[in-house]
Amino acid sequence: MNLPSLRDAIRIHGLDAKKSFGQHFLLDPGIVARIAALAGDMAGRHVVEIGPGPGGLTRALLDTKAGAVHAVEIDQRAWPLLDELVAHADGRLILVKADATALDTATLCPAPRKIIANLPYNVGTPLLIGWLRQAALWERMTLMFQLEVAERICAAPDTSAYGRLGVIAQWCATCNIVMKVPPGAFSPPPKVDSAVVDIVPKAEQPSAALFKAMEHVTNLAFGQRRKMLRASLRPIGGEALLEKAGIIATRRAETLSIDEFATLAKLVCTES
């Protein structure tokens, strides 16, 4: 593509990262190319990108064999720059001028679908939970988060990072941190490190009702994580529920495996 450099494009359009959008622009061409490569086979895939900003990662995605890239951007200031990119992309880039948190992103494109994004820091977690609710519709998600959030997604039981997010994510998908990115790779540099998480949905996915039950169970269990489960889970049966699940009532949430949480969710779903 015969385009100005990313930094020149940003300068020409006077585009600066906005704190209210949680923006930190990723400008290093080597890093965005590596993120695109980490997403695996791209041939014929439809990619959804959230928050492209000036389009650094977007350019890297267009350099792959992806069938099309659907870039969702809420920031009107970035639209003129991205429209120029659309004009050079031979129909392979579709700019969706909308708020990603208000979209059913799976409806933007046909399967096979992937999500690849440097997510805005302030909406990354709720977006991920929404995608996990429909994980069967996605082949793979390659997502950049703050390192702390990435560690929570991939955390093992009996660790300080283990909580609701990790249980739900690992219940629905295989999750691994595949790349760490220092603050200096961004403009402006964030105050924390970032990391890319590879999320591959499992072949079998929970029903909507079972997913809702898991959300409820984990909200209660980790909402009062210092309490024993017999107390934190009292609103949904407490000791009686735990006895049915074969779980000792004096345990705490962070000691339970994902399979044990799944057992609790199934019992709650069946009894509701």
C-alpha positions in Angstrom: 0.0 0.0 0.0 1.4 3.4 -1.0 0.6 5.2 2.2 2.5 7.7 4.4 4.2 6.2 7.4 2.1 5.6 10.5 3.8 8.5 12.4 3.4 10.8 9.4 -0.3 9.9 9.1 -0.9 10.6 12.7 0.9 14.0 12.3 -1.0 14.9 9.2 -4.4 14.2 10.8 -3.4 15.6 14.2 -4.5 12.4 15.9 -3.4 12.0 19.5 -4.3 9.2 21.9 -7.3 10.1 24.1 -7.4 9.0 27.7 -11.2 8.9 27.8 -11.1 6.1 25.1 -8.3 4.2 26.9 -6.1 4.7 23.9 -2.4 3.8 23.6 -1.4 3.7 20.0 0.9 0.8 19.0 3.3 2.2 16.4 6.2 -0.4 16.2 5.8 -2.2 12.9 7.7 -5.2 14.1 5.4 -5.7 17.1 2.2 -5.3 15.1 3.5 -7.8 12.5 4.3 -10.3 15.3 0.8 -9.9 16.8 -0.7 -10.6 13.4 1.5 -13.7 13.0 0.5 -15.0 16.5 -3.1 -15.2 15.3 -2.2 -18.3 13.2 -3.4 -19.1 9.7 -5.2 -16.1 8.3 -6.0 -17.4 4.8 -9.7 -16.6 4.0 -10.4 -15.5 7.6 -12.6 -12.6 8.5 -10.9 -10.5 11.2 -12.6 -8.1 13.6 -10.3 -5.5 15.0 -11.5 -3.3 17.9 -10.1 0.3 18.3 -7.7 0.5 15.4 -6.9 4.1 16.1 -4.4 5.2 13.5 -4.3 1.8 11.9 -0.9 0.3 12.8 -2.2 -3.2 13.6 -4.7 -2.8 10.8 -1.9 -2.4 8.3 -0.2 -5.5 9.6 -3.5 -7.5 9.3 -4.0 -6.3 5.7 -0.5 -7.6 5.0 -1.6 -11.1 5.8 -3.9 -13.4 3.7 -7.0 -12.4 5.7 -10.1 -12.3 3.5 -11.2 -9.0 5.1 -10.6 -6.9 8.2 -13.6 -5.3 9.9 -12.3 -2.5 12.0 -14.6 -1.0 14.7 -13.7 2.5 15.8 -15.7 4.8 18.0 -13.3 7.8 17.8 -14.5 10.1 15.1 -11.1 11.8 15.0 -9.6 8.6 13.6 -12.2 8.1 10.8 -10.6 10.3 8.1 -7.2 8.6 8.5 -8.9 5.1 8.5 -11.0 6.1 5.5 -7.8 6.7 3.6 -6.6 3.2 4.6 -9.9 1.8 3.3 -9.4 3.5 0.0 -6.1 1.7 -0.4 -7.2 -1.7 0.8 -9.0 -3.0 -2.4 -12.2 -3.8 -0.6 -10.5 -5.9 2.2 -11.0 -3.3 4.9 -14.4 -2.4 6.2 -14.6 0.5 8.7 -17.4 0.2 11.2 -18.0 3.6 12.8 -19.5 2.4 16.1 -19.0 1.6 19.8 -17.8 -2.0 20.1 -19.5 -2.4 23.5 -22.9 -1.8 21.8 -22.3 -4.2 18.9 -22.8 -7.9 18.4 -19.5 -8.2 16.7 -20.1 -11.7 15.3 -22.7 -10.3 13.0 -20.2 -8.1 11.2 -18.8 -10.9 9.1 -19.2 -14.6 8.1 -17.2 -17.5 9.5 -14.4 -18.3 9.9 -13.9 -15.4 12.2 -11.1 -14.1 14.4 -10.8 -11.2 16.7 -7.3 -9.5 16.8 -7.0 -6.3 18.7 -5.0 -4.0 20.9 -7.9 -3.4 23.1 -8.6 -0.1 24.7 -7.7 -0.5 28.4 -11.0 0.7 29.8 -13.3 -1.8 27.9 -11.1 -4.9 27.4 -12.6 -7.1 30.2 -16.3 -6.5 29.4 -15.7 -7.0 25.7 -13.9 -10.3 26.4 -16.8 -11.6 28.6 -19.2 -10.8 25.8 -17.1 -12.7 23.3 -16.8 -15.7 25.6 -20.6 -15.8 25.8 -20.6 -16.6 22.1 -17.2 -18.3 21.9 -18.5 -21.0 19.5 -18.7 -18.3 16.8 -15.0 -17.5 17.0 -12.1 -19.5 15.7 -9.5 -17.6 17.7 -9.0 -14.4 19.7 -5.6 -12.7 19.8 -5.9 -9.8 22.2 -3.7 -7.2 23.9 -4.5 -6.3 27.5 -2.7 -4.7 30.4 -0.4 -7.4 31.8 -2.3 -7.6 35.0 -5.5 -8.4 33.1 -3.7 -10.9 30.9 -2.4 -12.7 34.0 -5.9 -12.8 35.5 -7.2 -14.4 32.3 -4.6 -17.2 32.4 -4.2 -17.6 36.2 -4.1 -21.0 37.9 -6.1 -21.9 41.0 -4.4 -20.9 44.4 -2.7 -17.9 42.9 -3.4 -14.2 43.7 -4.5 -13.5 40.1 -7.0 -16.3 40.0 -10.6 -15.1 39.9 -13.9 -14.8 38.0 -12.3 -13.7 34.7 -9.8 -16.6 34.6 -12.4 -19.2 35.5 -14.8 -18.1 32.8 -12.1 -17.6 30.2 -10.4 -21.0 30.8 -13.8 -22.8 31.0 -14.6 -21.7 27.5 -11.2 -21.6 25.9 -7.5 -22.5 26.1 -5.7 -19.3 27.1 -2.0 -18.4 27.0 0.1 -15.3 27.3 2.1 -15.4 24.1 3.9 -12.0 24.1 4.7 -9.2 26.5 5.0 -5.7 25.3 6.8 -2.9 27.2 5.3 0.6 27.7 7.8 2.1 25.3 6.2 0.4 22.3 3.1 2.6 22.7 2.4 6.3 22.2 1.8 7.6 24.8 3.5 4.9 26.9 1.1 3.5 29.5 2.2 3.2 33.1 2.1 -0.6 33.0 3.3 -3.5 30.8 1.0 -5.1 28.3 0.6 -8.6 27.0 -1.0 -10.5 24.1 -3.3 -13.4 25.1 -4.0 -16.2 22.7 -7.6 -17.5 23.3 -8.8 -20.6 21.4 -12.4 -21.5 22.1 -13.0 -25.2 23.0 -15.0 -27.4 20.7 -17.9 -27.8 23.2 -19.4 -24.6 24.6 -21.9 -24.0 27.5 -25.5 -23.1 26.8 -26.5 -19.5 27.5 -28.3 -20.6 30.7 -25.2 -22.5 31.9 -23.0 -19.5 31.1 -25.3 -17.3 33.1 -25.2 -19.7 36.0 -21.4 -19.7 35.9 -21.3 -15.9 36.0 -23.6 -15.9 39.0 -21.6 -18.6 40.9 -18.2 -16.9 40.3 -19.6 -13.4 41.1 -20.7 -14.7 44.5 -17.7 -16.8 45.2 -15.0 -14.2 44.3 -17.1 -11.2 45.4 -16.3 -12.3 49.0 -13.2 -14.3 48.3 -11.9 -14.2 51.9 -15.0 -15.9 53.1 -15.6 -19.7 53.1 -17.7 -20.9 50.3 -20.6 -21.9 52.6 -21.0 -18.2 53.4 -20.3 -16.6 50.0 -22.6 -19.1 48.2 -25.4 -18.9 50.7 -27.7 -17.1 48.3 -27.7 -20.1 46.0 -27.8 -22.9 48.5 -24.5 -22.6 50.5 -23.6 -25.9 52.3 -26.4 -27.9 50.6 -25.2 -26.9 47.1 -21.5 -27.6 48.0 -22.4 -31.0 49.5 -24.2 -32.0 46.2 -21.1 -30.9 44.4 -18.8 -32.9 46.7 -16.9 -29.8 47.7 -15.9 -29.1 51.3 -17.9 -26.1 52.6 -15.0 -24.5 54.4 -12.9 -24.0 51.3 -12.4 -20.6 49.6 -13.1 -19.6 46.1 -9.4 -19.4 44.9 -8.9 -23.1 45.8 -11.5 -24.5 43.5 -10.6 -25.8 40.1 -12.4 -24.8 37.0 -14.1 -28.2 36.8 -15.4 -27.7 40.4 -16.8 -24.3 39.4 -18.4 -26.0 36.3 -20.0 -28.6 38.6 -21.5 -25.9 40.8 -22.8 -24.0 37.7 -24.5 -27.1 36.4 -26.2 -27.7 39.7 -27.4 -24.1 39.8 -28.6 -24.2 36.2 -30.5 -27.4 36.8 -32.2 -26.2 39.9 -33.1 -22.7 38.6 
